[in-house]
Amino acid sequence: MLSYRHVADATARTCIALAVALICGVLMPACSGQQLKVCMISGSFEYESHKSLAAYGKHIEKNYNVDCTLLKATSFGNLPGLEALGGCDVALIFTRRFS
């Protein structure tokens, strides 16, 4: 079982739980037989969202026909690899607003 207890913010935990339900409950049956391409974007330095998203990505790759790509912001305003969004079926974004 995947646990998100290390995520301190209750809102963040709720958002992750909703993402799990949407991706695994709604999108997976619709893709029957085809691999779902998920692009996850981590831009929250305060919540270390890259750790939560990496764990979630490993979990769904192991249990579902999913290919995950994790993009991690290296600084405010710098998010390398955004071209991966062009080939994904769904994007999961965990970030705070950038200025």
Backbone as numpy.savetxt, mean C-alpha at the origin, in Angstrom:
# Nx Ny Nz CAx CAy CAz Cx Cy Cz
-1.30 -14.25 10.73 -2.14 -13.06 10.73 -1.26 -11.83 10.73
-1.60 -10.89 9.91 -0.84 -9.65 9.81 -1.35 -8.67 10.85
-0.45 -8.04 11.58 -0.85 -7.10 12.62 -0.32 -5.71 12.32
-1.17 -4.73 12.55 -0.78 -3.34 12.36 -0.74 -2.61 13.69
-0.57 -3.36 14.78 -0.55 -2.74 16.10 0.61 -1.78 16.29
1.69 -1.96 15.52 2.83 -1.06 15.66 2.55 0.32 15.06
1.45 0.44 14.31 1.05 1.74 13.78 0.32 2.47 14.90
0.90 3.56 15.38 0.38 4.25 16.56 -0.93 4.98 16.31
-1.12 5.54 15.15 -2.27 6.37 14.87 -3.49 5.52 14.52
-4.59 5.72 15.24 -5.81 4.94 15.02 -6.38 5.17 13.62
-6.30 6.39 13.13 -6.80 6.68 11.79 -6.01 5.91 10.74
-4.70 5.85 10.91 -3.86 5.10 9.98 -4.22 3.62 9.99
-4.45 3.06 11.17 -4.84 1.64 11.27 -6.17 1.40 10.57
-7.10 2.32 10.72 -8.40 2.19 10.07 -8.26 2.24 8.56
-7.44 3.16 8.07 -7.22 3.27 6.62 -6.60 2.00 6.06
-5.65 1.42 6.76 -5.01 0.19 6.31 -6.03 -0.94 6.29
-6.87 -1.03 7.32 -7.90 -2.07 7.36 -8.87 -1.93 6.20
-9.25 -0.70 5.87 -10.14 -0.48 4.73 -9.47 -0.87 3.42
-8.18 -0.58 3.30 -7.46 -0.95 2.09 -7.41 -2.47 1.93
-7.20 -3.18 3.03 -7.19 -4.65 2.99 -8.53 -5.15 2.48
-9.60 -4.61 3.03 -10.94 -5.06 2.64 -11.21 -4.76 1.17
-10.84 -3.57 0.72 -11.10 -3.20 -0.66 -10.30 -4.03 -1.65
-9.00 -4.15 -1.41 -8.15 -4.87 -2.35 -8.49 -6.36 -2.37
-8.60 -6.97 -1.20 -8.80 -8.41 -1.15 -10.26 -8.82 -1.33
-11.19 -7.97 -0.91 -12.59 -8.34 -0.98 -13.30 -7.90 -2.24
-12.90 -6.79 -2.81 -13.60 -6.24 -3.96 -12.82 -6.44 -5.25
-11.57 -6.05 -5.25 -10.79 -6.08 -6.48 -10.32 -7.48 -6.87
-9.94 -8.29 -5.92 -9.41 -9.62 -6.26 -10.42 -10.48 -7.01
-11.68 -10.58 -6.57 -12.63 -11.39 -7.35 -12.84 -10.85 -8.76
-12.76 -9.55 -8.93 -12.98 -8.95 -10.25 -11.85 -9.27 -11.22
-10.68 -9.60 -10.71 -9.50 -9.86 -11.55 -9.31 -11.34 -11.83
-10.21 -12.18 -11.42 -10.10 -13.62 -11.49 -9.11 -14.12 -12.54
-8.03 -14.70 -12.05 -7.02 -15.29 -12.92 -5.90 -14.36 -13.31
-6.11 -13.08 -13.31 -5.06 -12.14 -13.67 -4.39 -11.60 -12.41
-3.10 -11.37 -12.51 -2.37 -10.83 -11.38 -2.69 -9.34 -11.23
-3.10 -8.96 -10.02 -3.40 -7.58 -9.72 -2.10 -6.84 -9.42
-1.90 -5.70 -10.05 -0.70 -4.89 -9.83 -1.05 -3.75 -8.89
-0.42 -3.77 -7.70 -0.68 -2.78 -6.67 0.55 -1.91 -6.50
0.36 -0.60 -6.58 1.44 0.35 -6.35 1.16 1.03 -5.02
2.06 0.86 -4.06 1.90 1.45 -2.74 2.88 2.61 -2.60
2.36 3.74 -2.15 3.17 4.95 -2.02 3.29 5.31 -0.55
4.51 5.38 -0.06 4.79 5.74 1.32 5.41 7.13 1.36
4.73 8.06 2.02 5.27 9.41 2.11 5.12 9.98 3.50
4.83 9.14 4.48 4.62 9.61 5.85 5.84 9.27 6.69
6.66 10.26 6.93 7.87 10.03 7.72 7.52 9.86 9.20
6.51 10.57 9.67 6.14 10.50 11.08 5.64 9.13 11.48
4.88 8.48 10.60 4.27 7.19 10.92 5.06 6.01 10.37
6.17 6.26 9.71 6.98 5.20 9.10 6.09 4.27 8.25
5.31 4.88 7.38 4.35 4.11 6.59 5.02 3.07 5.69
6.27 3.25 5.35 6.96 2.26 4.51 7.02 0.90 5.19
7.10 0.89 6.53 7.14 -0.39 7.25 5.80 -1.10 7.19
4.73 -0.36 7.41 3.38 -0.96 7.35 3.06 -1.44 5.95
3.37 -0.61 4.96 3.07 -0.98 3.58 3.91 -2.17 3.12
5.17 -2.24 3.54 6.02 -3.38 3.17 5.46 -4.68 3.74
5.02 -4.65 5.01 4.44 -5.84 5.64 3.14 -6.23 4.94
2.33 -5.25 4.63 1.06 -5.51 3.94 1.33 -6.09 2.55
2.29 -5.52 1.84 2.63 -6.02 0.51 3.08 -7.47 0.53
3.93 -7.82 1.48 4.39 -9.21 1.60 3.21 -10.14 1.88
2.31 -9.69 2.75 1.15 -10.51 3.11 0.26 -10.78 1.90
-0.09 -9.74 1.15 -1.01 -9.99 0.04 -0.33 -10.69 -1.13
0.99 -10.49 -1.31 1.70 -11.24 -2.35 1.73 -12.73 -2.02
1.87 -13.04 -0.74 1.93 -14.43 -0.30 0.57 -15.12 -0.42
-0.51 -14.40 -0.13 -1.83 -15.01 -0.03 -2.75 -14.78 -1.22
-2.37 -13.89 -2.13 -3.21 -13.58 -3.27 -2.35 -13.46 -4.52
-2.98 -13.44 -5.65 -2.29 -13.28 -6.92 -2.05 -11.79 -7.18
-1.09 -11.24 -6.44 -0.83 -9.81 -6.43 0.67 -9.55 -6.61
0.99 -8.51 -7.37 2.36 -8.03 -7.49 2.39 -6.61 -6.93
3.18 -6.40 -5.89 3.23 -5.09 -5.22 4.52 -4.35 -5.55
4.37 -3.06 -5.74 5.51 -2.16 -5.89 5.39 -1.11 -4.80
6.46 -0.93 -4.03 6.45 0.06 -2.95 7.34 1.23 -3.32
6.74 2.41 -3.35 7.49 3.64 -3.59 7.62 4.38 -2.27
8.82 4.85 -1.98 9.07 5.53 -0.71 9.66 6.90 -0.96
9.03 7.91 -0.37 9.56 9.27 -0.48 10.92 9.32 0.22
11.88 9.96 -0.42 13.21 10.09 0.18 13.36 11.39 0.94
12.51 12.35 0.61 12.46 13.64 1.31 11.16 14.31 0.91
10.83 15.40 1.56 9.63 16.12 1.19 9.76 16.61 -0.24
8.78 16.26 -1.06 8.79 16.67 -2.46 9.58 15.76 -3.38
10.16 14.68 -2.88 10.95 13.77 -3.72 10.43 12.34 -3.56
9.72 11.88 -4.57 9.15 10.53 -4.56 9.56 9.82 -5.84
10.70 9.12 -5.81 11.17 8.45 -7.03 10.32 7.25 -7.41
10.24 6.99 -8.70 9.56 5.81 -9.21 8.10 5.99 -9.54
7.63 7.23 -9.61 6.21 7.47 -9.87 5.72 6.89 -11.20
6.63 6.59 -12.10 6.21 5.99 -13.38 5.53 4.64 -13.17
5.75 4.00 -12.01 5.09 2.72 -11.71 3.57 2.86 -11.63
3.09 4.06 -11.37 1.63 4.27 -11.32 0.97 4.02 -12.67
1.71 4.23 -13.74 1.16 4.04 -15.08 0.77 2.61 -15.38
1.39 1.64 -14.74 1.11 0.24 -15.03 0.37 -0.49 -13.93
-0.12 0.22 -12.93 -0.77 -0.47 -11.82 -2.29 -0.51 -12.01
-2.91 -1.46 -11.33 -4.37 -1.57 -11.33 -4.98 -0.75 -10.20
-4.26 -0.66 -9.11 -4.75 0.07 -7.94 -3.55 0.70 -7.22
-3.78 1.88 -6.65 -2.74 2.56 -5.87 -3.22 2.71 -4.44
-2.32 2.42 -3.51 -2.59 2.59 -2.09 -1.61 3.64 -1.60
-2.14 4.75 -1.11 -1.30 5.88 -0.73 -1.41 6.12 0.76
-0.26 6.14 1.42 -0.19 6.40 2.86 0.80 7.55 3.02
0.26 8.74 3.17 1.13 9.91 3.26 0.41 11.05 3.97
1.16 12.04 4.31 0.60 13.31 4.78 0.72 14.29 3.64
0.04 15.38 3.73 0.12 16.38 2.67 1.53 16.93 2.56
1.98 17.07 1.33 3.25 17.73 1.06 2.96 19.16 0.66
3.90 20.03 0.94 3.71 21.42 0.48 4.46 21.63 -0.81
